[in-house]
Amino acid sequence: MVPLLLLFLLLLVQPLSAQSLEEEMRSMRAEIQRLREELEAVKLELKTRSVSDDLPLVQAQIQEQAQTKVEASSKFPMKLFGTIVSNTFWNTREPNWLDIPNIAGAKKPGLQPGSFSSTMRQSRVGAILEGPEIGGMRVNGTLVMDFFGGIPNFQTGQVMGLPRLLYGYVRLDGEKTAFEAGQDHMVLAPKNPTSLAGMSFPTLYRSGNLYLRAPQIRGERLVASGDFGQIRLVGGIMAPVAGDFTNSSYEFVPPNLAGERSRVPALQSRVSWRATPAGPYEQPQWEFGVSGHYGRERYSTGTIPSWATAGDFDATWGRFGIGGEFFAGRNLDAFGGSLGQIAKSRGGFIEGRLAATSRLSFNVGSGTDRLFDRLKFSAPLSKNASVFANTIYHFTPEFGAALEYQRLQTTPLNNSVRKNDHFNLTFVYSF
């Protein structure tokens, strides 16, 4: 019945090509780079023109820039952007999060299972700032927030999504070297499935897709480049977030928990081999990466390690694409590993992509996270498995819609499998 319903809905809604936040920022930086090159060309041309010849050209350039540029108090270019995201969803059972399910819960006695609602809390706003050049490296910064920070304690609080810091970092970009400080996607396991329904938390989170945005200081280096492609290294330190904050109320200051009590940062690194991109902010046609993580957590019973190794890949051939990640590790609850539990687990995800046209795309994938060494590291939940399929259609570069289906299965240690079918209709408008 569910597959037939999914097929019927897919036929009703014409599908789309997703634009993630990372892709959005890459395109904006490319635009800023283009404007910078145009400005340099204008300066060069001004050197060879008389004042009377220059005036109409300068006026035209000023008029053009006034339409595309926002100036910060520092007088450097600033690009404002955002995405209005509408999610309308339906669940058949009892997931933990209604709009982005990642754990299927048990049936609640006396209540009819299932839910339906709509939310705007995945909407986001941000700014990209271009700064001066320091020692041959260009300074730039990014600040992005969404409204996935919870809801207030009010009778209609579900329509009052609270702001949440998503990205906030400053970068120094050189020809082969870059440095970054601030909150960004962790270095470990950077890939995510293609989806418009999972922007604030990615699709397949806790089903094989590790994810966390956290404060960090890192360096990036292009080690080698040639006909064989590029070899890149990324490494740094990250705030030791243990994922053990369980207070249901808000705190004014971050508490001193197991990660902070370790008194050492988490270490992460990644080495990747990829095709040489067409431009500085373009996606490569293929990429393979290996990454690792090591941290410590101090509890009253002693200090325990947190570690992970992961491999990722992505490739595109014409209209077809494939990508995925695989990992194994211990105490990865902060990243959505081990189903958010203190345990050992292994898992991963894989997705296939089809760009039917420049506007229409189809994506399908699956992921799993399974505990191992359970006799030594017991936990209430032993396995999560998900499959998803979506179709995305862009009516214009700014406005698009998507229909997504996700099947989630959560397996407790001593109980029957819990299931949930999730349907999500998404509309996005980027500005």
C-alpha positions as CSV (number, residue, x, y, z in Angstrom):
1,M,0.0,0.0,0.0
2,V,2.8,2.5,1.0
3,P,4.8,2.0,-2.3
4,L,1.6,2.5,-4.3
5,L,0.8,5.7,-2.4
6,L,4.4,6.9,-2.9
7,L,4.2,6.2,-6.7
8,F,0.9,8.0,-6.9
9,L,2.3,11.1,-5.1
10,L,5.4,11.1,-7.3
11,L,3.2,11.2,-10.4
12,L,1.2,14.0,-9.1
13,V,4.1,16.3,-8.2
14,Q,6.7,17.1,-10.9
15,P,10.2,16.8,-9.3
16,L,13.6,19.1,-8.7
17,S,17.7,19.7,-8.3
18,A,18.6,20.3,-4.7
19,Q,20.7,23.2,-3.6
20,S,22.3,22.7,-0.2
21,L,23.6,25.5,1.9
22,E,27.2,24.6,0.9
23,E,26.3,24.8,-2.8
24,E,24.5,28.1,-2.1
25,M,27.6,29.6,-0.5
26,R,29.9,28.3,-3.2
27,S,27.8,30.0,-5.9
28,M,27.7,33.3,-3.9
29,R,31.5,33.3,-3.4
30,A,31.9,32.6,-7.1
31,E,29.7,35.6,-7.9
32,I,31.7,37.8,-5.5
33,Q,34.9,36.6,-7.2
34,R,33.4,37.5,-10.6
35,L,32.5,41.0,-9.4
36,R,36.0,41.4,-8.0
37,E,37.5,40.4,-11.4
38,E,35.1,42.9,-13.2
39,L,36.2,45.6,-10.8
40,E,39.9,44.9,-11.5
41,A,39.1,45.1,-15.3
42,V,37.4,48.4,-14.8
43,K,40.4,49.8,-12.9
44,L,42.7,48.6,-15.7
45,E,40.5,50.2,-18.3
46,L,40.4,53.5,-16.4
47,K,44.1,53.9,-16.7
48,T,43.9,54.2,-20.4
49,R,40.8,56.5,-20.6
50,S,40.4,60.2,-20.3
51,V,38.2,61.7,-17.5
52,S,35.4,62.6,-19.9
53,D,35.4,59.0,-21.3
54,D,35.4,57.5,-17.9
55,L,32.4,59.2,-16.4
56,P,29.6,57.2,-18.3
57,L,31.4,53.9,-17.7
58,V,31.9,54.6,-14.0
59,Q,28.3,55.7,-13.6
60,A,27.1,52.5,-15.3
61,Q,29.3,50.3,-13.1
62,I,28.1,52.1,-9.9
63,Q,24.5,51.5,-11.0
64,E,25.1,47.8,-11.6
65,Q,26.9,47.3,-8.3
66,A,24.2,49.1,-6.4
67,Q,21.8,46.4,-7.5
68,T,23.9,43.4,-6.4
69,K,26.0,44.6,-3.4
70,V,25.3,45.3,0.2
71,E,28.1,47.2,2.0
72,A,29.1,46.5,5.6
73,S,30.4,49.1,8.0
74,S,33.9,47.9,7.1
75,K,33.2,49.0,3.4
76,F,33.9,45.5,2.2
77,P,31.4,43.6,0.1
78,M,28.7,41.7,2.0
79,K,26.2,39.2,0.5
80,L,22.9,38.7,2.3
81,F,21.0,35.5,1.5
82,G,18.3,33.2,2.9
83,T,15.9,30.4,2.2
84,I,12.2,30.3,3.2
85,V,11.4,26.6,3.8
86,S,7.9,25.2,4.2
87,N,7.6,21.6,5.3
88,T,4.2,19.9,5.4
89,F,4.5,16.3,6.7
90,W,2.6,13.2,7.6
91,N,3.8,10.3,9.9
92,T,2.1,6.9,10.2
93,R,3.5,6.0,13.7
94,E,5.4,7.7,16.6
95,P,8.8,9.2,15.6
96,N,10.9,11.3,18.0
97,W,10.9,14.4,15.7
98,L,7.8,14.9,13.6
99,D,9.4,17.0,10.8
100,I,12.8,15.1,10.6
101,P,12.2,11.7,12.1
102,N,15.4,9.8,13.1
103,I,14.2,7.4,15.9
104,A,10.9,5.4,15.7
105,G,9.2,5.3,19.0
106,A,6.8,2.8,20.6
107,K,3.1,3.1,20.3
108,K,1.5,5.3,23.0
109,P,-1.3,3.5,24.9
110,G,-4.7,5.0,24.4
111,L,-3.7,7.2,21.5
112,Q,-4.2,6.8,17.8
113,P,-0.7,6.6,16.1
114,G,0.4,9.0,13.4
115,S,0.6,12.8,13.0
116,F,0.2,15.6,10.4
117,S,1.4,19.2,10.6
118,S,3.5,21.9,8.9
119,T,6.4,24.0,9.9
120,M,8.7,26.8,8.8
121,R,11.5,26.3,11.3
122,Q,14.0,25.1,8.8
123,S,14.0,28.5,7.1
124,R,17.4,30.3,7.4
125,V,19.1,33.6,6.8
126,G,22.8,34.5,6.6
127,A,25.5,36.7,5.3
128,I,28.9,36.2,3.5
129,L,31.4,38.9,4.1
130,E,34.5,39.6,2.0
131,G,37.5,41.2,3.8
132,P,41.0,42.5,3.0
133,E,44.0,40.5,1.8
134,I,46.5,39.5,4.4
135,G,49.8,38.1,3.4
136,G,48.4,36.9,0.1
137,M,45.4,35.3,1.7
138,R,41.8,36.7,1.3
139,V,39.8,37.1,4.5
140,N,36.1,36.2,4.4
141,G,33.4,35.3,6.9
142,T,30.1,33.5,7.0
143,L,27.2,33.7,9.5
144,V,24.0,31.6,9.1
145,M,21.1,30.9,11.4
146,D,17.9,28.9,11.2
147,F,14.9,28.6,13.5
148,F,15.5,25.0,14.6
149,G,16.5,26.0,18.2
150,G,13.4,24.6,19.9
151,I,10.1,26.2,20.7
152,P,9.0,28.4,23.7
153,N,6.9,27.1,26.6
154,F,3.7,28.5,25.3
155,Q,0.3,27.0,24.3
156,T,1.0,27.6,20.6
157,G,4.8,27.4,20.8
158,Q,5.1,25.0,17.9
159,V,4.7,28.0,15.5
160,M,7.4,30.1,17.2
161,G,10.6,28.4,16.2
162,L,13.6,29.9,18.1
163,P,16.8,31.0,16.3
164,R,19.8,28.6,16.2
165,L,23.4,29.3,15.2
166,L,24.1,27.1,12.1
167,Y,27.4,28.5,10.7
168,G,29.6,31.2,12.0
169,Y,33.3,31.3,11.0
170,V,36.1,33.4,9.5
171,R,38.4,32.0,6.8
172,L,41.8,33.0,5.3
173,D,41.9,31.6,1.8
174,G,45.2,31.3,-0.1
175,E,46.1,29.7,-3.4
176,K,46.9,26.3,-1.8
177,T,46.4,26.9,2.0
178,A,43.4,28.0,4.1
179,F,42.7,28.5,7.7
180,E,39.3,28.6,9.4
181,A,38.1,29.4,13.0
182,G,34.5,29.2,14.0
183,Q,31.5,26.9,13.8
184,D,31.3,24.8,10.7
185,H,30.5,21.2,9.7
186,M,33.0,18.9,11.4
187,V,35.9,17.6,9.4
188,L,34.8,14.0,9.9
189,A,32.4,12.4,7.4
190,P,31.4,15.6,5.5
191,K,28.9,14.1,3.0
192,N,25.1,14.3,3.2
193,P,22.3,12.9,1.1
194,T,20.5,15.1,-1.4
195,S,17.3,16.5,0.2
196,L,15.3,19.6,0.6
197,A,13.3,18.2,3.5
198,G,16.4,17.7,5.7
199,M,18.2,21.1,5.8
200,S,18.5,21.8,9.6
201,F,19.4,18.1,10.2
202,P,20.4,16.0,7.2
203,T,18.4,13.1,5.9
204,L,19.5,9.7,7.3
205,Y,20.8,11.4,10.5
206,R,21.2,8.5,13.1
207,S,20.8,6.0,10.2
208,G,24.4,6.0,9.0
209,N,24.9,9.7,8.4
210,L,27.3,11.3,11.0
211,Y,26.6,15.0,11.5
212,L,27.6,17.9,13.7
213,R,28.4,21.6,13.3
214,A,30.7,22.7,16.1
215,P,33.3,25.4,17.0
216,Q,36.7,24.4,15.6
217,I,40.1,25.7,14.4
218,R,41.4,24.0,11.3
219,G,43.8,24.2,8.4
220,E,43.4,23.1,4.8
221,R,46.2,22.3,2.3
222,L,46.3,21.4,-1.4
223,V,49.2,19.0,-1.3
224,A,49.4,18.0,-4.9
225,S,47.6,18.8,-8.2
226,G,47.9,17.6,-11.7
227,D,46.4,15.4,-14.4
228,F,45.7,12.8,-11.7
229,G,43.5,15.3,-9.8
230,Q,44.1,16.9,-6.4
231,I,45.2,15.7,-3.0
232,R,43.8,17.7,-0.1
233,L,44.5,17.6,3.6
234,V,42.2,19.0,6.3
235,G,42.9,18.9,10.0
236,G,42.2,20.7,13.3
237,I,40.8,20.8,16.8
238,M,37.1,20.9,17.7
239,A,35.1,21.7,20.8
240,P,34.8,18.4,22.8
241,V,31.0,18.0,22.5
242,A,30.1,14.7,24.2
243,G,26.3,14.8,23.4
244,D,25.3,14.3,27.0
245,F,23.3,17.4,27.6
246,T,19.9,16.1,28.6
247,N,18.3,19.0,30.4
248,S,14.8,19.8,29.0
249,S,15.1,23.5,29.9
250,Y,17.3,26.1,28.4
251,E,20.6,27.2,30.0
252,F,22.1,30.6,29.9
253,V,25.6,29.3,29.7
254,P,27.0,25.9,28.4
255,P,27.3,23.4,31.2
256,N,30.6,21.7,32.1
257,L,29.8,18.2,30.9
258,A,31.8,15.1,30.0
259,G,33.5,16.5,26.9
260,E,34.5,19.8,28.6
261,R,35.7,18.0,31.7
262,S,38.2,16.1,29.5
263,R,40.2,19.4,29.3
264,V,41.4,18.5,25.8
265,P,40.0,19.3,22.3
266,A,38.7,16.7,19.9
267,L,41.0,16.0,17.0
268,Q,39.8,15.5,13.4
269,S,41.4,15.1,10.0
270,R,40.6,14.1,6.5
271,V,42.6,13.4,3.3
272,S,40.8,13.4,0.0
273,W,41.6,12.6,-3.7
274,R,39.4,14.4,-6.1
275,A,39.1,15.6,-9.7
276,T,40.3,19.1,-10.3
277,P,37.3,21.4,-10.1
278,A,36.4,23.7,-13.0
279,G,36.6,26.7,-10.7
280,P,37.6,27.6,-7.1
281,Y,34.1,27.1,-5.8
282,E,32.9,24.4,-8.2
283,Q,32.1,20.8,-7.2
284,P,34.6,18.2,-8.5
285,Q,33.3,15.4,-10.7
286,W,34.5,12.8,-8.3
287,E,36.0,12.6,-4.8
288,F,37.2,10.0,-2.4
289,G,38.0,10.8,1.3
290,V,39.2,9.1,4.5
291,S,38.7,10.9,7.8
292,G,39.2,10.3,11.5
293,H,38.2,11.6,14.9
294,Y,39.6,11.2,18.4
295,G,38.3,12.7,21.6
296,R,37.9,12.0,25.3
297,E,35.0,12.1,27.8
298,R,35.4,12.3,31.5
299,Y,32.7,10.9,33.8
300,S,32.6,10.2,37.5
301,T,33.6,6.6,36.7
302,G,36.6,7.6,34.7
303,T,37.7,8.8,31.3
304,I,36.6,7.0,28.1
305,P,37.7,7.6,24.5
306,S,35.6,8.7,21.6
307,W,36.9,7.7,18.2
308,A,35.8,7.1,14.6
309,T,37.2,6.3,11.2
310,A,35.1,7.1,8.1
311,G,35.3,6.8,4.3
312,D,33.3,8.9,1.8
313,F,32.9,9.1,-1.9
314,D,31.0,11.0,-4.5
315,A,30.9,10.8,-8.3
316,T,28.9,12.3,-11.2
317,W,28.7,11.0,-14.8
318,G,26.6,13.2,-17.0
319,R,23.1,13.0,-15.5
320,F,23.9,10.2,-13.0
321,G,25.5,10.5,-9.6
322,I,26.3,8.3,-6.6
323,G,27.6,9.1,-3.2
324,G,27.9,7.8,0.3
325,E,29.8,7.3,3.6
326,F,30.8,4.5,5.9
327,F,32.1,4.6,9.4
328,A,32.9,2.7,12.6
329,G,33.5,4.1,16.0
330,R,32.8,4.4,19.7
331,N,30.8,7.0,21.7
332,L,29.6,8.9,18.6
333,D,26.3,10.0,20.1
334,A,27.2,13.7,19.6
335,F,27.4,13.0,15.9
336,G,24.2,10.9,15.7
337,G,26.2,7.7,15.7
338,S,25.2,4.6,17.8
339,L,21.6,5.9,17.5
340,G,22.6,8.7,19.9
341,Q,23.9,6.3,22.6
342,I,27.2,5.7,24.3
343,A,28.2,2.5,22.5
344,K,30.2,1.1,19.6
345,S,28.6,1.1,16.2
346,R,29.3,0.8,12.5
347,G,27.1,2.1,9.6
348,G,26.9,4.3,6.6
349,F,24.6,5.4,3.7
350,I,24.6,5.3,0.0
351,E,22.5,7.4,-2.5
352,G,21.9,7.5,-6.2
353,R,21.0,10.6,-8.2
354,L,19.4,11.3,-11.6
355,A,19.3,14.8,-13.1
356,A,16.5,14.2,-15.6
357,T,16.7,17.9,-16.7
358,S,18.3,21.0,-15.5
359,R,15.3,21.6,-13.2
360,L,14.2,18.1,-12.4
361,S,16.0,15.5,-10.3
362,F,15.3,12.1,-8.6
363,N,17.3,10.9,-5.6
364,V,17.1,7.6,-3.7
365,G,19.2,6.1,-0.9
366,S,19.4,4.0,2.3
367,G,21.4,4.1,5.5
368,T,22.0,2.0,8.6
369,D,23.6,2.3,12.0
370,R,24.2,-1.0,13.9
371,L,25.7,-1.5,17.4
372,F,28.5,-4.0,17.9
373,D,30.4,-5.4,20.9
374,R,27.0,-5.1,22.7
375,L,28.0,-7.4,25.6
376,K,30.5,-4.9,26.7
377,F,28.7,-1.7,25.6
378,S,24.9,-2.3,26.1
379,A,22.3,0.2,25.1
380,P,18.5,0.2,24.7
381,L,18.5,0.5,20.9
382,S,20.5,-1.9,18.7
383,K,19.9,-0.8,15.1
384,N,18.4,2.0,12.9
385,A,17.7,1.5,9.2
386,S,16.2,4.0,6.7
387,V,15.4,4.3,3.1
388,F,14.3,7.5,1.3
389,A,13.3,8.7,-2.1
390,N,12.6,12.2,-3.3
391,T,11.9,14.2,-6.4
392,I,12.9,17.8,-6.7
393,Y,11.8,20.4,-9.2
394,H,13.0,24.0,-9.6
395,F,10.4,26.2,-11.2
396,T,13.0,29.0,-11.2
397,P,16.5,29.2,-9.8
398,E,15.0,30.7,-6.7
399,F,11.8,28.7,-6.2
400,G,11.5,25.0,-5.9
401,A,9.5,22.1,-4.5
402,A,10.1,18.5,-3.4
403,L,8.3,15.5,-2.4
404,E,10.1,13.0,-0.1
405,Y,9.3,9.6,1.4
406,Q,11.3,8.0,4.2
407,R,10.9,4.6,5.8
408,L,12.4,4.4,9.3
409,Q,12.9,1.2,11.3
410,T,14.3,1.2,14.9
411,T,15.2,-2.0,16.6
412,P,15.3,-2.1,20.4
413,L,17.4,-4.8,22.2
414,N,14.5,-6.9,23.5
415,N,11.4,-5.6,21.7
416,S,9.9,-5.8,18.2
417,V,10.9,-3.5,15.4
418,R,9.4,0.0,15.5
419,K,8.5,1.5,12.1
420,N,7.4,4.9,10.7
421,D,6.6,6.1,7.2
422,H,7.2,9.8,6.7
423,F,5.9,11.9,3.8
424,N,7.2,15.4,3.4
425,L,6.1,18.1,0.9
426,T,8.7,20.9,0.8
427,F,8.6,24.4,-0.8
428,V,11.7,26.6,-0.8
429,Y,12.3,30.1,-1.9
430,S,15.9,31.4,-1.9
431,F,16.9,35.0,-2.0
